[in-house]
Amino acid sequence: MPFLVKVRPIRLPHAAPVCSALRCSDEAGNDIKHVSRSAPGLRLHPLTPVSETSPVIRVATRVSPDRPRIRTKFSSCRSCFLVWVKEANPNTKERTKMNKEQSKQLISKQQANTVLQGDCVNLMRQFRSGSVDFVLTDPPYLAHYRSRDGRTVANDNDAAWLKPAFAEMFRVLCRDSFCVSFYGWHQADKFIAAWREAGFRLAGHLTFPKQYASTERFLQYRHENAYLLAKGNPQPPTQRIPDVLEWKYSGNKLHPTQKPLCVLTPLIQCFSQPGDFVLDPFCGSGSTLLAAKLQGRSFIGIELDPAYYNIALDRLRPKAA
């Protein structure tokens, strides 16, 4: 495969030797024949010095294409920095776009706008890599939570799922995209470790103040938290939202930790586009999926508990006219 040349002007110390096309000479005029000894198969390109006393570093192209990785090599001359750079392919972006669309076909034909019941790690392993555009999820907080009426959350007392689940979320998420995950503040170290190990970068923090206390112990706990996680380098949203969003009590009628649509909707509007695929691997009663549907997004939800799975299906079912 042919390779291109990258040229970067760099000023060197005054005493650095000045290079010629195929050999270097120091200030005394002694030749330094380094090309065949230190970089066989390369040829140097003469470049105009930045100034008389500050030569530019020379850049070499590879003659044979037997080294596919980007490599760097210093020659015996301090002013010659040999670089192999892979050639840019004009079809790369087109192929990336095509692969992204092909990855989505599996979902668009079989699983779009639906809820799956089962273990989210096992189910996500059946998804193609890079097949969803945005992940918005509310996983168990690892808090051994029990509501006032006795309802509990599956796997809220076991962190074994944490790292495998976010590793799969990272894999199925498109490159240069976002994930928003709620989390339990008292287990923040475990969540952050899982996100970073999966490959996510912490891009922002969201707080949702409440007008009531969820529980009381040393303090009145009156807020929820979520992290904005980035895969790759996504572009900033067109309309940025504040990192403090108003919370309105959902009543928790359908799920003991039911999130209100008023906090999910701006997240979907900000970090996805109409027609995008939104994934919630811990969808509970389907609030994230309903918010995505109302905003013109496609959605995929996964729920372990059969009771909440059926509630989510019912909420998302088209209503009779």
C-alpha positions in Angstrom: 0.0 0.0 0.0 1.5 3.4 -0.9 2.2 5.9 1.8 1.9 9.7 2.0 4.4 12.1 3.5 3.6 14.3 6.5 5.7 17.4 6.7 6.0 19.3 10.0 8.4 22.2 10.3 10.3 22.0 13.6 12.9 24.4 14.7 16.1 22.7 15.9 19.0 24.1 18.0 21.4 26.4 16.3 24.1 23.7 16.3 22.0 21.1 14.6 23.4 19.7 11.3 21.7 20.7 8.0 20.4 17.9 5.8 20.7 17.4 2.1 18.6 15.2 -0.1 20.3 11.9 0.5 22.8 12.6 3.2 23.5 14.9 6.1 26.5 17.1 6.8 27.5 18.6 10.1 28.7 22.2 10.4 32.3 21.0 9.6 31.0 19.7 6.3 31.5 16.0 7.2 29.0 13.8 5.5 26.8 11.5 7.6 25.6 8.7 5.4 22.6 7.5 7.4 19.9 6.6 4.9 21.0 3.0 3.9 22.2 2.2 7.5 19.3 3.4 9.6 16.3 3.4 7.2 16.7 1.0 4.3 14.0 1.3 1.7 13.3 4.9 2.4 14.1 8.0 0.4 14.5 11.5 1.8 12.8 14.5 0.4 14.7 17.8 0.5 12.8 20.6 2.2 13.6 24.3 2.5 14.8 25.2 6.0 12.7 27.4 8.2 15.7 29.7 8.5 19.4 29.4 7.8 20.1 28.2 11.4 16.9 26.2 11.9 16.5 23.4 9.4 13.3 21.5 9.1 13.0 17.9 10.1 13.1 15.7 7.0 10.2 13.3 6.3 10.7 10.1 4.4 8.3 8.0 2.5 8.4 4.2 2.4 9.3 2.5 -0.8 7.9 -1.0 0.1 4.5 -1.4 1.7 5.4 -4.3 4.1 4.9 -2.3 7.3 1.2 -1.4 7.7 1.5 0.3 11.1 2.5 3.9 11.6 6.1 3.9 12.7 8.7 6.5 13.6 12.5 6.2 13.4 15.3 8.5 14.3 18.3 8.4 12.0 21.9 9.1 13.1 21.4 12.7 12.1 19.6 14.7 14.7 17.7 16.7 12.1 16.3 13.7 10.2 13.2 12.3 11.7 11.8 9.5 9.4 8.1 8.9 9.6 6.0 6.2 7.9 2.4 7.4 7.5 -0.5 5.3 6.1 -2.0 6.7 3.0 -5.4 8.4 3.3 -8.1 6.5 1.5 -10.9 8.7 0.0 -13.3 5.8 0.4 -12.7 5.3 4.1 -15.5 7.7 5.3 -17.9 6.2 2.8 -17.1 2.7 4.0 -17.4 3.7 7.6 -20.9 5.2 6.9 -21.9 2.1 5.0 -20.7 -0.3 7.8 -22.6 1.8 10.3 -25.8 1.5 8.3 -25.2 -2.3 7.8 -24.7 -2.7 11.5 -28.1 -1.1 12.1 -29.9 -3.3 9.7 -29.9 -6.2 12.1 -31.7 -4.1 14.6 -33.9 -2.2 12.2 -35.4 -5.4 10.8 -35.7 -7.6 13.9 -35.6 -5.5 17.1 -36.4 -1.9 16.4 -39.0 -0.3 18.6 -39.4 -3.2 20.9 -38.5 -4.5 24.4 -36.5 -7.7 25.0 -36.8 -9.7 28.1 -33.8 -11.3 29.6 -30.2 -10.7 30.8 -29.0 -7.5 29.1 -25.4 -8.7 28.8 -26.3 -11.9 26.9 -28.8 -10.1 24.7 -26.4 -7.2 23.8 -23.8 -9.7 22.8 -26.2 -10.5 19.9 -26.1 -6.9 18.7 -23.6 -5.8 16.1 -20.9 -3.4 17.2 -21.7 0.2 16.6 -25.4 -0.4 16.0 -27.0 2.1 18.4 -26.6 5.9 18.4 -27.3 6.8 22.1 -27.5 4.9 25.3 -29.7 6.3 28.2 -30.0 3.9 31.1 -30.9 3.7 34.8 -29.1 0.6 36.1 -29.5 -0.7 39.7 -27.7 1.5 42.1 -26.3 -1.4 44.2 -28.2 0.0 47.1 -30.3 -3.0 48.2 -33.2 -0.7 47.6 -36.7 -1.5 48.9 -39.5 0.9 48.4 -42.0 1.8 51.1 -44.5 -0.7 49.6 -41.9 -3.5 49.6 -40.9 -3.5 45.9 -37.2 -4.2 45.0 -34.9 -4.0 42.0 -33.3 -7.1 40.5 -29.5 -7.4 40.9 -29.4 -4.3 43.2 -27.3 -6.3 45.7 -24.7 -7.7 43.3 -22.2 -5.8 41.1 -21.2 -8.8 39.0 -23.1 -7.4 36.0 -21.6 -3.9 36.2 -18.5 -4.2 34.1 -19.8 -6.7 31.5 -22.9 -4.6 30.9 -21.0 -1.4 30.3 -18.4 -3.2 28.2 -21.3 -4.3 25.9 -22.9 -0.9 25.9 -19.6 0.6 24.8 -19.2 -2.0 22.0 -22.7 -1.6 20.5 -22.6 2.2 20.7 -21.5 4.0 17.6 -18.2 5.7 17.7 -18.2 9.4 18.6 -21.5 9.0 20.5 -22.8 9.5 24.0 -24.1 7.4 26.9 -26.0 8.8 29.9 -26.1 6.6 32.9 -27.7 7.2 36.3 -25.8 5.8 39.2 -25.8 5.5 43.0 -23.5 8.1 44.5 -22.4 5.8 47.3 -21.1 3.4 44.7 -19.6 6.0 42.4 -16.1 4.4 42.5 -17.5 1.1 41.2 -19.5 2.8 38.4 -16.6 5.1 37.3 -14.2 2.1 37.3 -16.6 0.1 35.1 -17.2 3.0 32.7 -13.5 3.7 32.3 -12.6 0.1 31.9 -15.2 -0.3 29.2 -13.6 2.7 27.3 -15.9 5.5 28.1 -14.6 9.0 28.9 -16.3 11.1 31.6 -17.7 14.1 29.7 -20.1 15.7 32.1 -22.1 15.3 35.3 -25.9 15.8 35.7 -27.8 16.6 38.8 -31.6 16.4 39.3 -32.7 18.2 42.4 -36.0 17.0 44.0 -38.6 18.8 46.1 -38.8 15.8 48.4 -36.4 13.4 50.2 -36.1 9.9 48.7 -34.7 8.7 52.0 -33.2 10.1 55.1 -30.2 9.0 57.2 -27.3 11.4 57.9 -28.9 13.8 55.4 -32.1 14.3 53.5 -31.3 12.8 50.1 -33.0 15.2 47.6 -31.3 14.6 44.3 -30.4 12.1 41.6 -27.2 11.9 39.6 -26.1 10.8 36.1 -22.9 10.9 34.2 -22.5 11.9 30.6 -20.1 9.4 29.0 -18.4 9.7 25.6 -17.2 7.1 23.2 -14.5 8.6 20.9 -14.8 12.3 20.3 -18.5 13.2 19.6 -19.4 16.7 18.3 -20.9 19.1 20.9 -24.7 19.2 20.8 -26.3 22.0 18.8 -28.4 23.0 21.8 -26.6 22.4 25.1 -28.6 21.7 28.2 -27.7 22.7 31.7 -26.2 20.1 34.0 -28.9 20.7 36.6 -32.4 19.7 35.4 -35.6 19.9 37.3 -37.1 16.7 38.7 -40.8 16.0 38.9 -42.1 13.1 41.0 -43.3 10.3 38.8 -45.3 8.7 41.6 -43.3 5.4 41.1 -46.6 3.8 40.2 -45.1 1.5 37.5 -41.6 0.9 39.0 -40.1 1.6 42.4 -37.4 3.8 40.8 -39.4 5.2 37.9 -37.8 8.2 36.2 -40.0 11.0 35.0 -40.3 11.8 31.3 -39.4 15.4 32.0 -35.7 14.5 32.8 -35.3 11.9 30.1 -36.7 13.9 27.2 -34.1 16.7 27.2 -31.3 14.1 27.3 -32.7 12.4 24.3 -33.3 15.6 22.4 -29.7 16.8 23.2 -27.6 13.7 22.6 -29.5 12.0 19.7 -31.2 13.0 16.4 -34.6 12.1 15.0 -34.5 8.6 13.6 -31.5 7.5 15.8 -31.5 4.2 17.8 -31.7 4.7 21.5 -30.8 1.8 23.8 -31.8 1.2 27.4 -30.5 -2.1 28.7 -32.1 -1.6 32.1 -35.4 -0.2 30.9 -37.7 -1.1 33.8 -41.2 0.1 33.0 -40.0 1.6 29.7 -39.8 5.3 30.5 -36.7 5.9 28.4 -38.2 4.0 25.5 -41.5 6.0 25.7 -39.5 9.3 25.8 -37.5 8.2 22.7 -40.7 7.2 20.9 -42.3 10.6 21.6 -39.2 12.3 20.2 -39.2 10.4 16.9 -36.4 8.1 17.8 -36.2 4.3 17.3 -35.6 2.4 20.5 -34.5 -0.9 22.0 -35.1 -1.8 25.6 -34.0 -4.8 27.7 -35.6 -5.8 31.0 -34.8 -8.7 33.2 -37.9 -8.7 35.4 -40.9 -10.3 33.5 -43.4 -8.1 35.4 -41.8 -4.8 34.4 -41.1 -6.1 30.9 -44.8 -6.6 30.4 -45.6 -3.1 31.8 -43.1 -1.6 29.3 -44.7 -3.5 26.5 -48.1 -2.2 27.5 -46.9 1.4 27.7 -45.3 1.3 24.3 -48.2 -0.5 22.6 -50.1 1.7 20.1 -53.4 2.8 21.7 -56.6 2.1 20.0 -58.2 5.1 18.4 
